[in-house]
Amino acid sequence: MKKHVPAILIGFLLLTQLACGQSPDSLAVVTNQWNTKTVGKGIIWKHGHFERLFGSQQDVNLVEIDLKKHRRKIRIAADAVRLDSTSQIAATHDAVAAINGGFFDMKNGGSVDYVKVANRVINRTKTQTDRANAVLLISRKKTEIQPAASPDYERSEVPNVLLSGPLLIHDGSAIILASNPFNDNRHPRSAIAVTADRKLIFVVVDGRNKQAAGMSLAELTKLLGWLGAGDAMNLDGGGSSTLFVKGATETGVVNHPSDNKIFDHSGQRPVANIIYVVN
């Protein structure tokens, strides 16, 4: 795996930090020796371990997808009832890379929030919550993240829709989040973002381990902003957080899912849906 640091961006952040007195965390993210690997044309997997980010050890995996090359290759896979591992769902759909999706019913299966795939509604929202205030919209023309209150997503002609949240960044501005345990406590996190230069980013932050503290949503929002997110939304986290890269490991899982309480690639939790890209 190659290690690459964007020199121009480093210089910019150095100047910004000196001028504005910013936290060194932003510089740490950009100057960190990310391990990078091209897994497909316009698809790059990056892994970074931080000894001190937000005052703790952090382990971050992400996949950058060039939407100029892959705007018609972003998909959602979902089942109305069945739960399965992210890696298994990804393999079934021949995904190059995938991330776990929205919140789901662990007892009865299926998403607890609205999901539509290829113009077919898979699940409708069971109970309206403040948390589910962001929507991922995927069509042949574009992939975008919007506030759920903005588009009428249930009546939309967009064929693929996933409701989740909270919304973290919109039009380049961080969203002010309510103070509550879900937002404020550190957990493994999954998120998806779209950058100004039209890249889709899958991000998974590990947690619940001495090698990876996990992040609050405020910390996750900062991380996504430093990665260039113009719009970003939280996905189901905790034990569900899983990032898949085809062929990268025995199962394709590149992060360290926490359900088995071991810092390895084996602790996946069955989920209801994923977001993925194909070649």
C-alpha positions as CSV (number, residue, x, y, z in Angstrom):
1,M,0.0,0.0,0.0
2,K,1.3,3.4,-0.9
3,K,1.7,6.3,1.5
4,H,0.8,9.7,0.2
5,V,0.5,13.2,1.8
6,P,-1.0,16.0,-0.3
7,A,1.8,18.6,0.1
8,I,-0.3,21.6,-1.1
9,L,-3.0,20.8,1.4
10,I,-0.4,20.4,4.2
11,G,1.0,23.8,3.4
12,F,-2.5,25.4,3.3
13,L,-3.4,23.9,6.7
14,L,-0.1,24.9,8.2
15,L,-0.7,28.5,7.2
16,T,-4.3,28.3,8.3
17,Q,-3.3,26.9,11.7
18,L,-0.8,29.6,12.3
19,A,-3.2,32.3,11.2
20,C,-6.3,31.0,13.1
21,G,-4.8,29.1,16.0
22,Q,-6.7,26.0,15.0
23,S,-6.4,22.7,16.8
24,P,-3.5,20.5,15.6
25,D,-6.0,17.7,15.0
26,S,-6.8,19.0,11.5
27,L,-3.1,19.0,10.6
28,A,-2.8,15.5,12.1
29,V,-5.4,14.2,9.7
30,V,-3.8,15.7,6.6
31,T,-0.2,14.9,7.5
32,N,-0.9,11.4,8.8
33,Q,0.9,8.7,6.8
34,W,-2.3,7.3,5.3
35,N,-1.8,3.8,3.8
36,T,-3.5,4.0,0.4
37,K,-4.4,1.5,-2.2
38,T,-6.2,1.8,-5.5
39,V,-8.9,-0.9,-5.6
40,G,-10.4,0.2,-8.9
41,K,-10.3,3.0,-11.4
42,G,-11.2,6.1,-9.4
43,I,-11.7,4.1,-6.2
44,I,-9.1,4.5,-3.4
45,W,-9.0,2.9,0.0
46,K,-7.2,4.7,2.8
47,H,-6.3,3.6,6.3
48,G,-4.9,5.8,9.1
49,H,-4.0,5.1,12.7
50,F,-3.6,8.1,14.9
51,E,-1.8,7.9,18.3
52,R,-3.4,11.2,19.3
53,L,-6.4,12.5,17.5
54,F,-9.0,14.3,19.7
55,G,-6.7,13.4,22.6
56,S,-6.9,9.6,22.0
57,Q,-5.9,6.7,19.7
58,Q,-8.1,6.5,16.6
59,D,-8.3,4.1,13.7
60,V,-10.0,5.3,10.5
61,N,-10.7,3.6,7.2
62,L,-12.2,5.3,4.2
63,V,-13.0,4.8,0.6
64,E,-12.9,7.6,-1.9
65,I,-15.0,7.1,-5.1
66,D,-14.7,9.5,-8.0
67,L,-18.3,10.2,-9.0
68,K,-17.2,11.6,-12.4
69,K,-16.2,8.0,-13.2
70,H,-18.8,6.1,-11.1
71,R,-21.9,8.2,-10.9
72,R,-23.9,5.4,-12.4
73,K,-22.3,2.7,-10.2
74,I,-23.4,3.7,-6.7
75,R,-26.1,1.3,-5.3
76,I,-28.1,0.5,-2.2
77,A,-28.8,-3.1,-1.3
78,A,-31.6,-3.8,1.3
79,D,-34.0,-6.5,2.4
80,A,-37.3,-5.8,4.1
81,V,-36.7,-8.4,6.8
82,R,-33.5,-10.4,6.5
83,L,-30.3,-9.3,8.2
84,D,-26.9,-10.3,7.0
85,S,-23.3,-9.1,7.3
86,T,-22.1,-6.2,5.3
87,S,-19.4,-8.4,3.7
88,Q,-21.9,-11.0,2.7
89,I,-24.4,-8.5,1.2
90,A,-21.5,-6.8,-0.6
91,A,-20.2,-10.1,-2.1
92,T,-23.6,-11.1,-3.2
93,H,-23.9,-7.8,-5.2
94,D,-20.3,-8.0,-6.5
95,A,-19.4,-4.8,-4.7
96,V,-15.9,-3.3,-5.0
97,A,-16.4,-1.4,-1.8
98,A,-19.3,-1.1,0.6
99,I,-20.4,0.4,3.9
100,N,-23.2,-0.5,6.3
101,G,-26.3,1.6,5.9
102,G,-29.1,2.9,8.1
103,F,-30.6,1.9,11.4
104,F,-32.6,-1.3,11.6
105,D,-34.7,-3.5,13.8
106,M,-32.4,-6.0,15.4
107,K,-35.2,-8.2,16.6
108,N,-37.6,-8.3,13.5
109,G,-35.2,-7.2,10.8
110,G,-35.5,-4.5,8.1
111,S,-34.7,-0.8,8.3
112,V,-36.6,1.4,10.8
113,D,-36.3,4.3,8.4
114,Y,-37.4,4.7,4.8
115,V,-35.4,2.8,2.1
116,K,-36.2,2.6,-1.6
117,V,-34.1,0.5,-4.0
118,A,-34.5,0.6,-7.8
119,N,-37.9,2.3,-7.4
120,R,-39.2,-0.3,-5.0
121,V,-39.9,0.7,-1.4
122,I,-38.2,-1.8,0.9
123,N,-39.1,-0.3,4.2
124,R,-41.1,2.7,5.4
125,T,-40.3,4.7,8.5
126,K,-41.7,3.0,11.6
127,T,-41.4,5.9,14.0
128,Q,-40.4,9.5,13.1
129,T,-37.2,10.5,15.0
130,D,-35.1,13.7,15.2
131,R,-32.1,11.5,14.4
132,A,-33.2,10.5,10.9
133,N,-33.0,13.9,9.4
134,A,-30.8,13.2,6.4
135,V,-31.5,11.5,3.1
136,L,-29.1,9.9,0.6
137,L,-30.5,10.1,-3.0
138,I,-29.0,8.1,-5.8
139,S,-30.0,8.3,-9.5
140,R,-28.2,7.8,-12.8
141,K,-27.5,11.6,-12.8
142,K,-26.2,12.2,-9.3
143,T,-25.6,11.0,-5.8
144,E,-26.4,13.6,-3.2
145,I,-27.1,14.1,0.5
146,Q,-29.9,16.4,1.6
147,P,-31.8,17.4,4.7
148,A,-34.8,15.1,5.0
149,A,-37.1,18.1,5.4
150,S,-36.0,19.5,2.0
151,P,-37.0,17.0,-0.7
152,D,-40.3,15.0,-0.5
153,Y,-38.3,11.8,-0.7
154,E,-41.3,9.5,-0.4
155,R,-42.8,11.1,-3.6
156,S,-39.5,11.6,-5.3
157,E,-38.8,10.0,-8.7
158,V,-35.2,9.3,-7.5
159,P,-35.0,5.5,-7.7
160,N,-32.7,4.9,-4.7
161,V,-33.3,6.6,-1.3
162,L,-31.9,5.9,2.2
163,L,-33.1,7.9,5.2
164,S,-30.7,8.1,8.2
165,G,-28.8,10.6,10.2
166,P,-28.2,12.9,11.8
167,L,-27.2,15.3,9.0
168,L,-23.6,16.4,9.9
169,I,-22.6,18.8,7.1
170,H,-24.7,20.6,4.5
171,D,-23.5,23.0,1.8
172,G,-20.1,23.1,3.5
173,S,-21.4,24.1,6.9
174,A,-21.3,21.9,10.0
175,I,-24.7,21.2,11.6
176,I,-25.2,22.2,15.2
177,L,-26.2,18.9,17.0
178,A,-28.3,18.5,20.0
179,S,-26.5,17.5,23.2
180,N,-27.5,13.9,24.1
181,P,-25.6,10.6,24.8
182,F,-26.0,9.3,21.3
183,N,-24.3,12.4,19.8
184,D,-21.9,13.2,22.6
185,N,-20.5,9.8,23.6
186,R,-17.7,8.1,21.7
187,H,-18.7,5.1,19.6
188,P,-17.6,3.4,16.4
189,R,-19.1,5.5,13.6
190,S,-20.1,5.1,10.0
191,A,-20.7,8.0,7.7
192,I,-21.0,9.0,4.0
193,A,-20.0,12.3,2.4
194,V,-19.9,14.1,-0.9
195,T,-17.0,16.5,-1.5
196,A,-16.9,19.7,-3.5
197,D,-14.8,17.9,-6.2
198,R,-17.5,15.2,-6.6
199,K,-16.1,12.4,-4.6
200,L,-18.2,10.1,-2.6
201,I,-16.5,9.0,0.7
202,F,-17.4,6.0,2.9
203,V,-15.9,6.6,6.3
204,V,-15.7,4.1,9.3
205,V,-14.2,5.0,12.6
206,D,-13.4,2.1,15.0
207,G,-14.1,2.3,18.7
208,R,-14.7,0.4,21.9
209,N,-11.0,-0.7,22.1
210,K,-7.8,0.7,23.6
211,Q,-6.4,1.0,20.1
212,A,-9.5,3.0,18.9
213,A,-11.5,5.2,21.2
214,G,-14.3,6.0,18.7
215,M,-15.7,9.5,18.1
216,S,-18.6,11.7,19.2
217,L,-20.6,13.1,16.3
218,A,-19.0,16.5,16.7
219,E,-15.6,14.9,16.3
220,L,-16.8,12.9,13.4
221,T,-18.1,16.0,11.8
222,K,-14.7,17.7,12.1
223,L,-13.0,14.7,10.6
224,L,-15.4,14.7,7.6
225,G,-14.8,18.5,7.1
226,W,-11.1,18.0,7.1
227,L,-11.5,15.3,4.5
228,G,-13.3,17.8,2.2
229,A,-17.0,16.9,2.8
230,G,-19.5,19.4,1.5
231,D,-22.4,17.3,2.6
232,A,-22.3,14.4,5.0
233,M,-24.6,12.2,7.1
234,N,-24.2,9.8,9.9
235,L,-25.1,6.1,9.3
236,D,-25.7,3.3,11.8
237,G,-22.7,3.0,14.0
238,G,-21.6,1.0,17.1
239,G,-21.3,-2.7,16.4
240,S,-22.8,-2.2,12.9
241,S,-19.9,0.0,11.6
242,T,-18.2,-2.0,8.8
243,L,-16.3,-1.1,5.7
244,F,-15.8,-3.6,2.9
245,V,-13.1,-3.6,0.2
246,K,-13.1,-6.5,-2.1
247,G,-10.1,-8.7,-1.8
248,A,-8.4,-6.6,1.0
249,T,-8.8,-9.3,3.6
250,E,-10.2,-12.8,3.8
251,T,-13.8,-11.4,4.1
252,G,-13.1,-8.0,2.6
253,V,-13.7,-6.2,6.0
254,V,-10.9,-3.6,6.5
255,N,-12.0,-2.0,9.8
256,H,-12.3,-3.7,13.2
257,P,-16.0,-4.3,13.9
258,S,-16.6,-4.3,17.6
259,D,-19.3,-6.9,18.2
260,N,-16.8,-9.6,19.1
261,K,-14.9,-7.3,21.4
262,I,-11.6,-8.2,19.7
263,F,-9.6,-5.8,17.5
264,D,-9.8,-7.9,14.3
265,H,-11.9,-8.1,11.2
266,S,-14.3,-10.7,12.4
267,G,-16.8,-9.0,14.7
268,Q,-19.4,-8.1,12.1
269,R,-23.0,-7.5,13.1
270,P,-25.8,-8.5,10.7
271,V,-27.4,-5.4,9.1
272,A,-30.4,-4.6,7.0
273,N,-28.8,-2.6,4.2
274,I,-25.6,-1.3,2.7
275,I,-24.3,1.3,0.3
276,Y,-21.9,0.1,-2.3
277,V,-20.1,0.7,-5.6
278,V,-19.5,-1.7,-8.5
279,N,-16.9,-1.6,-11.2
